[in-house]
């Protein structure tokens, strides 16, 4: 199954994430299909950036977001 999930790219003790579309079987930081946004939890307030067109298009295609990405989508107003 194809999923929308987080890929960690930050340094040790400084997390920074890319929001990606990937096969559910691939590793967390492995190969991915597309990048739809970024998430910086250390900024105050947290910084969430989505390419709304891409995200909505992938959701229409049936991509399943993980729990953490569902929360980010809700905060940014893309999903209910």
Order of alpha helices (4+ residues) and beta strands (2+ residues): beta-beta-beta-beta-alpha-beta-alpha
